[in-house]
Amino acid sequence: MANSLRISTAGVRGIVGPGLKARHALEFAAAFAVFLDRPGPVILGRDPRASGLMLREGLLASLLASGRDVVDLGLASTPVVQHAIQRNNAAGGISIGASHNNADWNALKFLGPNGTYLSSGEASELLDIYHLRKFEFKDWTAVGHLNYSHDALDRYIEDLERVFDISALSGLRIVADCSSGLSSLILAQLKQRHALDLVLINAALEPKAFAHTPNTNARTAGLQLAPVVKAIGADLGVLFDMDSDRIAVCCGDGEVVSEEIILPLLAEHQFQRQPGRLAITNLSTTSLLEDIAAKYDSTVIRVPVGRQYAMDALAMYPPERIAIAGEGTGAVMLPEFRFVYDGIASLLALASRIVKEGRTLKQMLAAMPAYDMCKSEVELDAKRIPELMAHLEDVWADHPRDTRDGLRVDLPNGWFHVRVSNTEPIVRVIAESRDGSVDPLMSKLLDTVRNYA
């Protein structure tokens, strides 16, 4: 793990120093400058991690040397960067930040001219340029220009205000755990502009000593967020990752909602207003989404795990046919924002549904089927992965299988998915049961995976 570095179509991610190095920032920025096929500046933003400044300097030097103008937003979440790309007719953007990983990690996220993540084809092209080192540095007369933007956050909030009646949410008491990250900057402004009853915890930006691991899973929400929500009698609790692009939530009594339920909760809100439209998600997301879609004559499209595959699917359909897209990690995209993963927008959409329906989050959950899901991970031995997958296919040969991303098997009362992570050197194992405990199935799967991985 100490030497881990992940270079894939999902981007570049690793532990800074032994894994992710300064040269990666220089070389990937040079490759990105060649990859971009249109004029316009490149937008840069970063989260508060200590290594962010170092990576920013490397990206900046290489982009300018390649003849690209750069607009630096400073501390800005990926959704803010994405909105800025769209608003400034930019050639693309790079967001520096490792979302749910600890402070020793960082990542480079590459964004296209429409502000979305690269498609799988685009990401593969960028990797080819990087590996072949097809860089095009300019002489001194053609280097790019650096500009700074100080209003990106304000303009982003104005985009939110055009979609949501934020002032109507002032009757809700909401606790937001900012995980020492960038959501605090956005939420503080929303609170001031709309007199929201919003309690921010872990709101101080931290470069190294995060308040806790910025992971939006049920365990972190239960330990960090739920006790505060229950103690002050809030209506809703929301946990953000460092980048504010995904959330976890809990009810007013402190009951933690699985991160898997965020997408179904918001999908129902979208389907109610837009019946018959599509939902796009990955192979590892709860099948509850299909149950909800069926109520509104809607369809779920499943793709391999990875945001580039969601971009591929989104490109296949007119935007007006899609109601929502997202993952079982608490990351959701809404068509109103041209399909940007945005935890702040997710919070506002969920709070808007609570206000509109006059029901608590707990009442909404009580009306939904309760499925049992378990997620686990095992350290990766890459040499044995093909053998592992072949063995699993043989064992489950009598059931419907999907091999686009590892192996997903559909069972009469559930499903499981075994795959290699795009962002960490691990094998992920996820299983769900629609009837009873998933533990026996999960135990069997983990025994098998550990024997190989």
FENSUL-V883803 format. One record per residue. N is the residue number from 0. RES is the residue in three letters. PSI is psi in whole degrees, 0 to 359 (999 if undefined). D_LAST is the distance of its C-alpha to the last C-alpha in whole Angstrom. Layout:
BEGIN
n res psi d_last
N RES PSI D_LAST
N RES PSI D_LAST
END
This chain:
BEGIN
n res psi d_last
0 MET 326 15
1 ALA 331 18
2 ASN 18 18
3 SER 137 16
4 LEU 130 18
5 ARG 112 18
6 ILE 115 20
7 SER 182 20
8 THR 348 23
9 ALA 349 22
10 GLY 204 24
11 VAL 129 23
12 ARG 140 21
13 GLY 174 20
14 ILE 127 22
15 VAL 131 25
16 GLY 278 26
17 PRO 338 23
18 GLY 282 21
19 LEU 120 24
20 LYS 167 27
21 ALA 323 31
22 ARG 332 31
23 HIS 321 28
24 ALA 315 31
25 LEU 313 34
26 GLU 321 32
27 PHE 325 30
28 ALA 320 34
29 ALA 319 36
30 ALA 320 33
31 PHE 323 34
32 ALA 322 38
33 VAL 321 38
34 PHE 320 36
35 LEU 127 38
36 ASP 24 41
37 ARG 157 44
38 PRO 173 46
39 GLY 162 46
40 PRO 167 44
41 VAL 130 40
42 ILE 132 40
43 LEU 141 38
44 GLY 159 37
45 ARG 159 34
46 ASP 178 33
47 PRO 5 34
48 ARG 147 31
49 ALA 326 33
50 SER 352 31
51 GLY 320 33
52 LEU 317 36
53 MET 313 35
54 LEU 322 33
55 ARG 317 36
56 GLU 320 38
57 GLY 315 36
58 LEU 315 35
59 LEU 312 39
60 ALA 317 40
61 SER 320 38
62 LEU 315 40
63 LEU 319 43
64 ALA 335 43
65 SER 3 42
66 GLY 12 45
67 ARG 131 43
68 ASP 148 45
69 VAL 137 43
70 VAL 116 44
71 ASP 120 42
72 LEU 351 42
73 GLY 224 41
74 LEU 111 39
75 ALA 131 38
76 SER 163 35
77 THR 316 33
78 PRO 323 35
79 VAL 319 38
80 VAL 316 37
81 GLN 317 37
82 HIS 321 40
83 ALA 323 42
84 ILE 313 41
85 GLN 319 42
86 ARG 329 45
87 ASN 8 46
88 ASN 45 45
89 ALA 162 43
90 ALA 332 41
91 GLY 194 38
92 GLY 163 36
93 ILE 127 33
94 SER 130 32
95 ILE 113 31
96 GLY 144 29
97 ALA 23 25
98 SER 259 26
99 HIS 357 24
100 ASN 162 22
101 ASN 177 24
102 ALA 337 27
103 ASP 347 25
104 TRP 156 23
105 ASN 171 25
106 ALA 157 25
107 LEU 123 27
108 LYS 122 28
109 PHE 133 30
110 LEU 139 33
111 GLY 183 35
112 PRO 343 39
113 ASN 3 39
114 GLY 358 37
115 THR 168 34
116 TYR 156 30
117 LEU 148 30
118 SER 171 29
119 SER 322 26
120 GLY 317 29
121 GLU 317 31
122 ALA 321 27
123 SER 321 27
124 GLU 317 30
125 LEU 318 30
126 LEU 322 27
127 ASP 316 29
128 ILE 318 32
129 TYR 310 30
130 HIS 327 28
131 LEU 353 31
132 ARG 46 33
133 LYS 64 36
134 PHE 154 37
135 GLU 81 41
136 PHE 142 43
137 LYS 165 46
138 ASP 181 49
139 TRP 338 51
140 THR 349 53
141 ALA 14 50
142 VAL 157 48
143 GLY 174 47
144 HIS 144 48
145 LEU 130 47
146 ASN 155 48
147 TYR 144 47
148 SER 129 47
149 HIS 4 48
150 ASP 12 48
151 ALA 321 45
152 LEU 318 44
153 ASP 316 47
154 ARG 324 47
155 TYR 315 44
156 ILE 323 45
157 GLU 325 48
158 ASP 318 46
159 LEU 318 44
160 GLU 334 48
161 ARG 339 49
162 VAL 321 46
163 PHE 144 46
164 ASP 81 49
165 ILE 324 48
166 SER 333 51
167 ALA 348 51
168 LEU 3 48
169 SER 341 50
170 GLY 351 50
171 LEU 137 47
172 ARG 120 46
173 ILE 131 42
174 VAL 129 40
175 ALA 119 38
176 ASP 114 35
177 CYS 357 35
178 SER 35 32
179 SER 20 34
180 GLY 197 34
181 LEU 346 36
182 SER 332 36
183 SER 324 39
184 LEU 319 41
185 ILE 313 41
186 LEU 324 42
187 ALA 320 45
188 GLN 319 47
189 LEU 319 46
190 LYS 317 47
191 GLN 319 50
192 ARG 333 51
193 HIS 13 51
194 ALA 45 52
195 LEU 146 49
196 ASP 76 48
197 LEU 118 45
198 VAL 118 43
199 LEU 130 41
200 ILE 156 39
201 ASN 47 36
202 ALA 347 38
203 ALA 130 39
204 LEU 132 37
205 GLU 129 35
206 PRO 332 34
207 LYS 312 32
208 ALA 75 32
209 PHE 149 31
210 ALA 326 32
211 HIS 170 29
212 THR 126 25
213 PRO 52 26
214 ASN 131 24
215 THR 57 26
216 ASN 172 24
217 ALA 324 26
218 ARG 312 25
219 THR 317 26
220 ALA 320 29
221 GLY 324 30
222 LEU 322 30
223 GLN 319 32
224 LEU 310 34
225 ALA 317 35
226 PRO 323 37
227 VAL 316 39
228 VAL 313 40
229 LYS 319 41
230 ALA 324 43
231 ILE 4 45
232 GLY 41 45
233 ALA 163 44
234 ASP 334 43
235 LEU 142 40
236 GLY 141 37
237 VAL 130 35
238 LEU 128 32
239 PHE 154 31
240 ASP 181 28
241 MET 330 30
242 ASP 357 31
243 SER 28 32
244 ASP 356 31
245 ARG 159 29
246 ILE 161 30
247 ALA 156 29
248 VAL 162 33
249 CYS 156 34
250 CYS 172 37
251 GLY 334 41
252 ASP 6 40
253 GLY 357 37
254 GLU 127 34
255 VAL 135 31
256 VAL 132 31
257 SER 143 27
258 GLU 338 26
259 GLU 337 26
260 ILE 346 29
261 ILE 311 31
262 LEU 312 30
263 PRO 321 32
264 LEU 314 35
265 LEU 330 36
266 ALA 319 35
267 GLU 321 38
268 HIS 318 40
269 GLN 317 40
270 PHE 327 40
271 GLN 324 44
272 ARG 337 45
273 GLN 63 44
274 PRO 149 43
275 GLY 354 42
276 ARG 174 40
277 LEU 153 36
278 ALA 136 33
279 ILE 127 30
280 THR 182 27
281 ASN 178 23
282 LEU 343 21
283 SER 5 19
284 THR 149 23
285 THR 143 25
286 SER 357 27
287 LEU 332 30
288 LEU 320 31
289 GLU 322 32
290 ASP 316 34
291 ILE 318 36
292 ALA 322 36
293 ALA 329 38
294 LYS 337 40
295 TYR 23 41
296 ASP 39 41
297 SER 168 38
298 THR 144 35
299 VAL 128 32
300 ILE 124 30
301 ARG 140 26
302 VAL 167 24
303 PRO 160 21
304 VAL 136 20
305 GLY 134 21
306 ARG 334 25
307 GLN 330 26
308 TYR 327 25
309 ALA 322 28
310 MET 320 30
311 ASP 313 30
312 ALA 319 31
313 LEU 326 33
314 ALA 345 35
315 MET 347 36
316 TYR 148 38
317 PRO 142 41
318 PRO 327 40
319 GLU 352 43
320 ARG 352 41
321 ILE 129 38
322 ALA 325 38
323 ILE 157 35
324 ALA 151 31
325 GLY 187 28
326 GLU 167 25
327 GLY 28 24
328 THR 3 24
329 GLY 8 27
330 ALA 124 28
331 VAL 144 31
332 MET 136 33
333 LEU 141 37
334 PRO 335 39
335 GLU 338 42
336 PHE 30 40
337 ARG 38 39
338 PHE 61 35
339 VAL 130 34
340 TYR 120 31
341 ASP 109 34
342 GLY 328 33
343 ILE 315 37
344 ALA 323 38
345 SER 317 36
346 LEU 313 37
347 LEU 323 41
348 ALA 317 40
349 LEU 314 39
350 ALA 323 42
351 SER 322 44
352 ARG 318 43
353 ILE 314 44
354 VAL 315 47
355 LYS 316 48
356 GLU 345 47
357 GLY 26 48
358 ARG 151 46
359 THR 164 43
360 LEU 322 39
361 LYS 321 39
362 GLN 322 42
363 MET 317 40
364 LEU 323 36
365 ALA 335 38
366 ALA 356 39
367 MET 147 36
368 PRO 145 34
369 ALA 106 31
370 TYR 154 28
371 ASP 118 25
372 MET 145 22
373 CYS 139 19
374 LYS 137 16
375 SER 174 13
376 GLU 152 10
377 VAL 139 7
378 GLU 146 7
379 LEU 131 5
380 ASP 95 5
381 ALA 328 7
382 LYS 335 9
383 ARG 1 6
384 ILE 313 7
385 PRO 321 10
386 GLU 319 10
387 LEU 311 8
388 MET 320 10
389 ALA 319 13
390 HIS 314 12
391 LEU 320 13
392 GLU 321 16
393 ASP 317 17
394 VAL 323 17
395 TRP 31 18
396 ALA 338 21
397 ASP 3 24
398 HIS 154 23
399 PRO 133 24
400 ARG 151 21
401 ASP 120 20
402 THR 19 18
403 ARG 335 19
404 ASP 89 17
405 GLY 230 13
406 LEU 121 15
407 ARG 133 17
408 VAL 127 19
409 ASP 129 22
410 LEU 166 24
411 PRO 326 27
412 ASN 28 27
413 GLY 204 24
414 TRP 166 21
415 PHE 160 17
416 HIS 125 15
417 VAL 124 11
418 ARG 159 11
419 VAL 132 10
420 SER 144 13
421 ASN 343 16
422 THR 346 17
423 GLU 154 14
424 PRO 65 11
425 ILE 161 9
426 VAL 127 7
427 ARG 137 11
428 VAL 121 11
429 ILE 135 15
430 ALA 149 18
431 GLU 139 21
432 SER 133 24
433 ARG 353 28
434 ASP 99 29
435 GLY 188 28
436 SER 143 25
437 VAL 356 22
438 ASP 314 20
439 PRO 316 20
440 LEU 316 18
441 MET 319 16
442 SER 318 15
443 LYS 317 14
444 LEU 316 12
445 LEU 322 10
446 ASP 317 10
447 THR 313 9
448 VAL 318 6
449 ARG 331 5
450 ASN 335 6
451 TYR 318 4
452 ALA 999 0
END
